[in-house]
Amino acid sequence: MLATQPTAYYVLLGFCVLLGLGLLVQAWRGGRRRIVRALAGLVAAAALWLTAFPPTRQVPAARGQAILLTPGYSPDTLRQLLRRLGAGTSVWHYGGVAASAKIRPLSSLLTLTEQRPKLRGLHLIGQGLAPAELLVLGNLPVTLHPAVAGVGFSTAFWESKLALGDVLRVEGTALLPKAEAPAWACLLAAGAVRDSVRVPAGGGPFRLRYQPKTAGLSLYELQLRRAGRKLAAEPVPVEVSTPQVPAVLLLSATPSFEFKYLKNYLAEAHYPVALRTTVSRGLVQTDFVNQPATDLGRLTPALLARYAIVVADAATLAALAPTETGALQSAISAGRLGLLVVAEAAPLPRSAPGRADFAVMPRAAAQAAAQPLAWPDAPAGARAPLPAQLRPASALRPLVSGPGQAVAAASRRAGLGFVVVSVVPETFPWGLQGRLDLYRSYWNRLLTAARPPAPAEVAWQAGTRWPRPQQPLLLHLTATFPETQPTVRALAAGPAVRLALRQDTRLPEWSTAQFWPQAPGWHQLTGPGRVTHSFYVYPAGAWAGPEREERQLAVAQQAMAAPGAAVASETVAQPWPAGWFFGLFLLAAGYLWVEEKL
């Protein structure tokens, strides 16, 4: 203070000396209580000086340690930590924290890194720092003292991108005090509760499901409710897209109502579908829907290239010529075609791909009648004849199961493609009985499993699961480095921002760009070319529980990479609180004023 403001220092010193002398002379001229008034005058002058320039004291502090307050910090945790480390430990606040005026604000984390190597440890109180912000600290040892979790959701998982017709599943864990009553976790869509589950006192896991009805960008809501009162609410953004339906080729060895009904169902669902039915030797009947007619007499590479899935019965596979079998197996192995076989209660023909793993075991006559079937998200009441079952094998992935975990349908990888075998001979009665939901669910599961893998496409990915406004977001692009830089914009409002992509030196098909969202809501990336990708930026206070879990994990990983050393103690000079001296000044000046009035 003497070096930086010498003029103010001496001016105030002269003023306090003159004030003390003046009050001393005035007290001595008075007739009553001269000594008390003189002491009060000297105390007032000295207290005024000490208010501006308080003396310092030596207090204990942890050497090379600092405390950083983040949103949600607890003052009690701060007091306990200062009691342990020492009252002289440096304390900052960061990220819009409401703290006392004595605590210094920290505008940038780079300020902490500039204090290395003197600073050897940082204690975070509250929510902590995002993983991207922790990277700024380098290898500085960090210890997190998290805030106490309240009522809400600690974890939550769901698929942010769904195909129309798929089921949205939201799973996680809810937090509730043990002393309070149970609550309900509810999933809301279009303002109405679509699914709910009871959460016991003390919290617990939950699982909710809902099937979106329309395609587009949707924002659902997950709520925790008790007796009609909302305890917590979090957004659940989901992008529902209209899937590209694959072209399907149906091959039946004999006229079959099962195949005819499947053809009609696929046609109504806008699938390009063709049906070839063998009427007699050398005579076939064909039918085409949603596609032009072509020759289906023989399976050639050119013909199979027009379709993504072939559905055939076992008799058709057995009657294929060697050249047809070779073309079919080559297309499957190359990942261009998927095969779905409707098997009988007999071994598969030798030409069937993956025959060694698909061992068909006939069931007793009493067990061949209508049996209950089950698969994930299957509607209730699924029953169908089951004359056989598949022997479980390590290479098989069960798709549909019967009584006693009997495998009724399973898939197996064959090269780059997939082969699916089902021993359920008839499913059309479900449609005739009005159970179209059951029929749709069954065949969608089998066709999805048989569909060949999609070719590698341009893919965008956000670097964090919980993007926030005013926080850096790392965007990853997997594609050839584009000639024109992509853009990103908020769909609600705002101009498009051009991204500065940086190509990875080790993997040229990887590129990254940093983006600073300005507001919550849906955002859309455009490029390269006509590629678009949507992602959601969450409000600042949304999903604090899962984000807290991620931040604790990031701190734990950094602590393993940069373990802290033993903390040594030291003493630092700290000024006495100026308020004490100002109060003493008011007390002395007040006494002199009252004494003058009496």
Secondary structure, DSSP 8 states (H G I E B T S, - for coil): -TTT-HHHHHHHHHHHHHHHHHHHHHHHHSSS-HHHHHHHHHHHHHHHHHHHS--EEEEEEETTEEEEE-TT--HHHHHHHHHHH-TTSEEEE-SS----TTSEE-S-THHHHTTTTT--EEEEEES---HHHHGGGTT--EEEEE----SEEEEEE--SEEETT--EEEEEEEE--TTS--EEEEEEETTEEEEEEEE-TT-EEEEEEE---S-EEEEEEEEEEETTEEEEEEEEEEEEE------EEEEESS--HHHHHHHHHHHHTT--EEEEEEEETTEEEEEEESS-----SS--HHHHTT-SEEEEEHHHHHT--HHHHHHHHHHHHTTS-EEEEE--SS---TTSTTTTT--EEE--GGGSSEEE-B-TT--S--EEE-SEEE---TT-EEEEE-GGG-EEEEEEEETTEEEEEE-----HHHHHTT-HHHHHHHHHHHHHHHS-------EEEES-SS--TTS-EEEEEESS--SS--EEEESSS---EE---EE-SS-TTEEEEEE---SSEEEEEE-STT-EEEEEE--TTTTHHHHHHHHHHHHHHHHHHS------EEEEEEE--HHHHHHHHHHHHHHHHHHHH-
